[in-house]
Amino acid sequence: MKNLLTLVLLSTLVAVSGCQSAYYSAMEKVGVHKRDILVDRVEDVQGAQQDAQQEFKSALEQFQSVINFDGGELQAAYEALHDKYQDSLKAANQVSNHINQVENVAEDLFDEWEDELNLYQNKKLKAQSASKLRATKRQYDKLMRSMRQSESKMQPFLSALQDNVLYLKHNLNAHAIGALKGELSSIQRDVKALVADIELSIQESEKFIQSLQ
């Protein structure tokens, strides 16, 4: 059974690798190379990060409206906050997915670059290309640290928001609103830190894109 599972996993990896290679080949035929794909995927991360910023801010606004709740249907207030949490969670997952896609194509690009260094006959050109590869890797590593750092800040915010949503769900009364007021400042700090980290990550993305062009 264990051997069968290993075989299935290996087959899946080979299939995925084959699909990726076929994708690169097809894109190269129309003049789009791994470098271009990497730029596109970094830009995808930027877009996802900007969307996430808006969702987090919107969730904070909804949380504040719950804190300021003054009569009406508390169930509706809970459902609105729950929806904002779900939107924020989806946005965070999109950011993570796009960062993973950046990693995938970057690794393939650098592997290809390393292999092609061995094809050079001109030592001077080879040394220049190797130097450019090292510089690009350094810039990329800095970019990934920035992206992963902003990504890591999302989970504490999402966890705190989820806790408050659940508490409100289980205590649909004025006492629950009072309890949530004590959480507002913490949520605000989380969102402020998140927005700042995302801005720094977007700036690093721009620097990396410029270094490739």
C-alpha positions as CSV (number, residue, x, y, z in Angstrom):
1,M,0.0,0.0,0.0
2,K,2.9,2.3,0.9
3,N,4.7,1.6,-2.3
4,L,1.5,2.2,-4.3
5,L,1.0,5.6,-2.6
6,T,4.6,6.5,-3.4
7,L,4.1,5.6,-7.0
8,V,0.9,7.7,-7.2
9,L,2.7,10.7,-5.7
10,L,5.6,10.3,-8.1
11,S,3.3,10.0,-11.1
12,T,1.5,13.2,-10.0
13,L,4.7,15.1,-9.7
14,V,5.8,13.9,-13.1
15,A,2.5,14.9,-14.6
16,V,2.6,18.3,-13.0
17,S,6.2,18.8,-14.1
18,G,5.2,17.8,-17.6
19,C,2.3,20.2,-17.7
20,Q,4.5,23.0,-16.5
21,S,7.1,22.2,-19.2
22,A,4.5,22.1,-21.9
23,Y,3.1,25.5,-20.6
24,Y,6.6,27.1,-20.8
25,S,7.2,25.7,-24.3
26,A,3.9,27.0,-25.5
27,M,4.5,30.4,-24.1
28,E,8.0,30.6,-25.6
29,K,6.6,29.8,-29.0
30,V,4.6,33.1,-28.8
31,G,7.6,35.0,-27.4
32,V,6.8,34.9,-23.7
33,H,9.7,33.5,-21.7
34,K,10.0,32.6,-18.0
35,R,11.3,36.0,-17.1
36,D,8.1,37.6,-18.6
37,I,5.9,35.0,-16.8
38,L,7.7,35.8,-13.5
39,V,7.0,39.5,-13.9
40,D,3.4,38.8,-14.6
41,R,3.1,36.6,-11.5
42,V,4.8,39.2,-9.3
43,E,2.2,41.7,-10.6
44,D,-0.5,39.2,-9.8
45,V,0.7,39.2,-6.2
46,Q,0.6,43.0,-6.1
47,G,-3.0,43.0,-7.3
48,A,-4.0,40.3,-4.8
49,Q,-2.2,42.3,-2.0
50,Q,-4.1,45.5,-2.9
51,D,-7.4,43.6,-2.9
52,A,-6.5,42.1,0.5
53,Q,-5.8,45.6,1.8
54,Q,-9.2,46.7,0.8
55,E,-10.9,43.7,2.3
56,F,-9.1,44.1,5.6
57,K,-10.0,47.7,5.8
58,S,-13.6,46.9,5.0
59,A,-13.7,44.2,7.7
60,L,-12.3,46.7,10.2
61,E,-15.0,49.2,9.3
62,Q,-17.7,46.5,9.7
63,F,-16.3,45.5,13.0
64,Q,-16.4,49.1,14.1
65,S,-20.0,49.3,13.0
66,V,-20.8,46.3,15.2
67,I,-19.1,48.0,18.1
68,N,-21.3,51.1,17.5
69,F,-24.4,49.0,17.1
70,D,-27.4,51.0,18.4
71,G,-30.6,49.0,18.1
72,G,-31.9,47.0,15.1
73,E,-31.3,43.4,14.2
74,L,-28.2,42.1,15.8
75,Q,-28.3,38.9,13.7
76,A,-27.9,41.0,10.6
77,A,-24.9,42.8,12.1
78,Y,-23.3,39.4,12.8
79,E,-24.0,38.1,9.3
80,A,-22.4,41.2,7.7
81,L,-19.3,40.8,9.9
82,H,-19.2,37.1,9.1
83,D,-19.3,37.9,5.4
84,K,-16.4,40.4,5.7
85,Y,-14.4,37.7,7.5
86,Q,-15.0,35.3,4.7
87,D,-14.0,37.9,2.1
88,S,-10.8,38.7,4.1
89,L,-10.0,35.0,4.3
90,K,-10.5,34.5,0.6
91,A,-8.3,37.5,-0.2
92,A,-5.5,36.2,2.1
93,N,-5.7,32.8,0.4
94,Q,-5.4,34.5,-3.0
95,V,-2.3,36.3,-1.9
96,S,-0.7,33.0,-0.7
97,N,-1.6,31.2,-3.9
98,H,0.0,34.0,-6.1
99,I,3.1,34.0,-3.9
100,N,3.5,30.3,-4.4
101,Q,3.1,30.7,-8.2
102,V,5.9,33.3,-8.1
103,E,8.1,30.8,-6.3
104,N,7.4,28.1,-8.8
105,V,8.3,30.1,-11.9
106,A,11.3,31.8,-10.2
107,E,12.8,28.4,-9.3
108,D,12.4,27.2,-12.8
109,L,13.9,30.4,-14.2
110,F,16.9,30.2,-12.0
111,D,17.5,26.5,-12.7
112,E,17.3,27.2,-16.5
113,W,19.7,30.1,-16.1
114,E,22.2,28.0,-14.1
115,D,22.1,25.2,-16.8
116,E,22.6,27.7,-19.6
117,L,25.7,29.1,-18.0
118,N,27.4,25.9,-19.0
119,L,26.6,26.6,-22.7
120,Y,28.8,29.7,-22.9
121,Q,32.0,29.6,-24.8
122,N,32.9,33.2,-24.1
123,K,34.3,33.3,-20.5
124,K,33.7,37.1,-20.1
125,L,30.0,36.8,-21.2
126,K,29.6,33.8,-18.9
127,A,31.0,35.7,-15.9
128,Q,28.7,38.7,-16.6
129,S,25.7,36.4,-16.9
130,A,26.6,34.6,-13.7
131,S,27.0,37.9,-11.9
132,K,23.6,39.0,-13.1
133,L,22.1,35.8,-11.9
134,R,23.5,36.2,-8.4
135,A,22.2,39.8,-8.3
136,T,18.8,38.8,-9.5
137,K,18.7,36.0,-6.9
138,R,19.6,38.4,-4.1
139,Q,16.8,40.8,-5.2
140,Y,14.4,37.9,-5.4
141,D,15.3,36.6,-2.0
142,K,14.6,40.1,-0.6
143,L,11.3,40.2,-2.4
144,M,10.2,36.8,-1.1
145,R,11.1,37.8,2.5
146,S,8.9,40.9,2.2
147,M,6.0,38.9,0.6
148,R,6.1,36.2,3.2
149,Q,6.4,38.6,6.0
150,S,3.3,40.5,4.9
151,E,1.6,37.1,4.4
152,S,2.5,36.0,7.9
153,K,0.8,39.1,9.4
154,M,-2.5,38.1,7.8
155,Q,-3.1,35.1,9.9
156,P,-3.1,36.8,13.4
157,F,-5.6,39.3,12.1
158,L,-7.8,36.6,10.5
159,S,-7.7,34.5,13.7
160,A,-8.6,37.5,15.9
161,L,-11.4,38.4,13.5
162,Q,-12.7,34.9,13.5
163,D,-12.7,34.7,17.3
164,N,-14.8,37.9,17.4
165,V,-17.2,36.7,14.8
166,L,-17.7,33.4,16.6
167,Y,-18.2,35.2,20.0
168,L,-20.8,37.4,18.4
169,K,-22.5,34.4,16.8
170,H,-22.8,32.7,20.2
171,N,-23.8,35.8,22.1
172,L,-26.2,37.8,20.1
173,N,-26.9,40.4,22.8
174,A,-25.8,43.8,24.1
175,H,-23.3,42.1,26.5
176,A,-21.5,40.6,23.5
177,I,-21.1,44.1,21.9
178,G,-19.6,45.3,25.2
179,A,-17.1,42.5,25.2
180,L,-16.0,43.1,21.6
181,K,-15.2,46.8,22.3
182,G,-12.1,45.7,24.2
183,E,-10.9,43.9,21.0
184,L,-11.2,46.9,18.7
185,S,-7.8,48.5,19.4
186,S,-6.0,45.2,18.8
187,I,-7.9,44.7,15.5
188,Q,-7.0,48.2,14.5
189,R,-3.3,47.7,15.2
190,D,-3.3,44.4,13.2
191,V,-4.9,46.1,10.2
192,K,-2.5,49.1,10.4
193,A,0.5,46.8,10.6
194,L,-0.8,44.6,7.7
195,V,-1.4,47.6,5.4
196,A,2.1,48.9,6.1
197,D,3.7,45.6,5.5
198,I,1.8,45.1,2.2
199,E,2.9,48.5,1.0
200,L,6.5,47.6,1.7
201,S,6.1,44.3,-0.1
202,I,4.6,46.1,-3.2
203,Q,7.5,48.5,-3.2
204,E,9.9,45.6,-3.2
205,S,7.9,44.0,-6.1
206,E,8.4,47.2,-8.1
207,K,12.2,47.1,-7.5
208,F,12.4,43.5,-8.5
209,I,10.3,44.0,-11.7
210,Q,12.6,46.9,-12.7
211,S,15.7,44.8,-12.1
212,L,14.4,42.3,-14.7
213,Q,13.5,44.8,-17.3
